[in-house]
Each structure stands twice: as structure tokens, then as C-alpha cells.
């Protein structure tokens, strides 16, 4: 019976501390996105509205590696059992994608715009029973300097 209590306490701690950390990270992402809003980023293959000559172009990247915590795995297992979308993974991947794009933008603050933005996601380690363990998200594109 004490094992059950320990499990429940650990799940509750994981939930509350995880939610707190997630809110803090989202606040950081929003603040950094506002600061970099001037840097136009698009998936188009050609520059948008460039009237001046292009001085140079450069490949820019930003990547992030995220790990799925134990609490999210438990929620995903329950959701997998009952069916439906796994919202805990969706928020994790949303934060990771946005973080990768922010790191890409921060790598070229002097650029006029970033074109041909692409995102790649790959699982780089597996958890137990072939569950997702760690995921890398890579954002890459072409920085245009005018």
C-alpha cells in the first residue's frame, strides 16, 4: 500500500512542478518571440519584398533536444489506453518547435529575413517498451542579408 501512496505522491509532484516549469518556459518563449518579431521567417523559397541588393545568404540552424518526463509518459499511457489525442506530448513538441525556431533566429540577428524554413523531428532514443524517450527538433533555413 505504501508503494501506491509513493507512486501517487510522485505523480502529483511531477504534475505540479512540471506545470510550473512549462509555464515558465512558455513565458520565456513569448518574451523572446516578441523581441525577434521583426525578423521575418517564412517557408517560401524566394525573399519577400526585397528591393535592395542581397549582400549575402547563409544557412542557419537552431536545434533543441527534449526528453519526455515520467509524468507525461504516464498520461500518454492512460490516453493510449482510452484513446484520443495525447495533449501532454503536443505541448512538449509545441514548445520544442518554437524553441528551435527561436534559436535559429537568435543565430542570425542581423539578417533581414529567413526564407525556406524547414523543421525536422527525430527520435534519438527510445524509452522502455519502444516509447518515445528523447526527441530532437532541428529548424533550418536561409538567412538573407541586404
C-alpha positions as CSV (number, residue, x, y, z in Angstrom):
1,X,0.0,0.0,0.0
2,X,2.9,2.4,0.7
3,X,4.1,1.8,-2.8
4,X,0.8,3.1,-4.1
5,X,1.0,6.2,-1.9
6,X,4.6,6.9,-3.1
7,X,3.5,6.5,-6.7
8,X,0.6,8.9,-6.3
9,X,2.7,11.5,-4.4
10,X,5.4,11.3,-7.1
11,X,2.8,11.7,-9.9
12,X,1.3,14.7,-8.1
13,X,4.7,16.3,-7.6
14,X,5.6,15.7,-11.2
15,X,2.4,17.3,-12.3
16,X,2.7,20.5,-10.3
17,X,6.4,21.0,-10.8
18,X,6.1,20.1,-14.5
19,X,3.2,22.6,-15.0
20,X,5.2,25.3,-13.2
21,X,8.3,24.7,-15.4
22,X,6.2,24.6,-18.5
23,X,4.5,27.9,-17.8
24,X,7.9,29.5,-17.0
25,X,9.3,28.2,-20.3
26,X,6.2,29.4,-22.3
27,X,6.7,32.9,-20.7
28,X,10.3,32.9,-21.8
29,X,9.4,31.8,-25.3
30,X,6.7,34.6,-25.6
31,X,9.2,37.2,-24.5
32,X,11.9,36.1,-26.9
33,X,9.3,35.8,-29.8
34,X,8.2,39.4,-29.2
35,X,11.9,40.6,-29.3
36,X,12.5,38.8,-32.6
37,X,9.2,39.6,-34.3
38,X,11.0,42.0,-36.7
39,X,12.9,39.1,-38.3
40,X,10.5,37.8,-41.0
41,X,10.6,34.0,-41.2
42,X,8.8,32.1,-44.0
43,X,8.8,28.8,-45.7
44,X,8.8,30.5,-49.2
45,X,11.7,29.8,-51.4
46,X,12.2,33.4,-52.5
47,X,12.8,36.6,-50.5
48,X,9.7,38.6,-49.8
49,X,9.7,42.3,-50.8
50,X,13.4,42.8,-51.1
51,X,14.1,46.0,-53.1
52,X,17.7,46.3,-52.2
53,X,20.6,44.0,-53.5
54,X,21.2,41.0,-51.4
55,X,24.7,41.1,-49.8
56,X,24.9,37.6,-48.7
57,X,23.0,34.5,-47.8
58,X,23.7,31.9,-45.1
59,X,22.4,28.6,-43.9
60,X,21.2,29.0,-40.3
61,X,20.1,26.3,-37.9
62,X,18.6,26.0,-34.4
63,X,18.0,22.8,-32.6
64,X,16.7,21.5,-29.3
65,X,16.6,18.1,-27.7
66,X,13.7,17.4,-25.3
67,X,13.1,14.5,-23.1
68,X,9.7,13.2,-22.1
69,X,9.3,13.2,-18.3
70,X,7.8,10.3,-16.3
71,X,4.5,12.2,-15.7
72,X,4.0,12.8,-19.4
73,X,4.7,9.1,-20.1
74,X,2.0,8.0,-17.5
75,X,-0.5,10.4,-19.0
76,X,0.3,9.2,-22.5
77,X,-0.1,5.6,-21.5
78,X,-3.5,6.3,-20.0
79,X,-4.6,8.3,-23.1
80,X,-3.3,5.5,-25.3
81,X,-5.4,3.0,-23.4
82,X,-8.6,5.1,-23.6
83,X,-7.8,6.7,-27.0
84,X,-7.7,10.3,-28.1
85,X,-5.0,13.0,-28.6
86,X,-2.0,13.0,-26.2
87,X,-2.1,16.6,-25.2
88,X,0.9,16.3,-22.9
89,X,3.1,15.4,-25.8
90,X,1.5,18.1,-28.0
91,X,2.5,20.9,-25.6
92,X,6.0,19.4,-25.3
93,X,6.5,19.3,-29.1
94,X,5.0,22.8,-29.5
95,X,7.5,24.3,-27.0
96,X,10.3,22.4,-28.7
97,X,9.4,23.6,-32.2
98,X,9.1,27.2,-31.0
99,X,12.4,27.0,-29.1
100,X,14.2,25.6,-32.2
101,X,12.9,28.5,-34.3
102,X,13.9,31.0,-31.7
103,X,17.4,29.6,-31.5
104,X,17.6,29.7,-35.3
105,X,16.6,33.4,-35.3
106,X,19.0,34.2,-32.4
107,X,21.8,32.8,-34.5
108,X,21.4,35.5,-37.2
109,X,20.1,38.7,-35.5
110,X,21.5,40.9,-38.3
111,X,19.6,39.1,-41.1
112,X,16.7,40.9,-43.0
113,X,14.7,37.7,-43.3
114,X,14.8,33.9,-43.1
115,X,13.4,32.0,-46.1
116,X,12.8,28.4,-46.8
117,X,12.3,27.5,-43.1
118,X,12.1,23.7,-42.5
119,X,11.6,21.7,-39.4
120,X,12.9,18.1,-38.9
121,X,11.9,15.9,-35.9
122,X,13.6,12.7,-35.0
123,X,13.6,10.4,-32.1
124,X,17.1,9.9,-30.8
125,X,16.5,7.5,-28.0
126,X,13.8,5.1,-27.1
127,X,12.3,4.6,-23.7
128,X,11.1,1.3,-22.3
129,X,8.8,-0.8,-24.5
130,X,9.5,1.3,-27.6
131,X,8.0,4.5,-26.1
132,X,9.4,7.9,-27.0
133,X,12.4,8.9,-24.8
134,X,14.2,11.9,-26.3
135,X,13.3,13.9,-29.4
136,X,15.4,16.4,-31.4
137,X,13.8,19.2,-33.4
138,X,16.0,20.9,-35.9
139,X,15.0,24.2,-37.6
140,X,17.0,25.3,-40.6
141,X,16.6,27.9,-43.3
142,X,18.4,30.5,-45.4
143,X,19.2,33.9,-43.8
144,X,19.1,36.8,-46.3
145,X,21.3,39.9,-45.6
146,X,20.6,43.1,-47.5
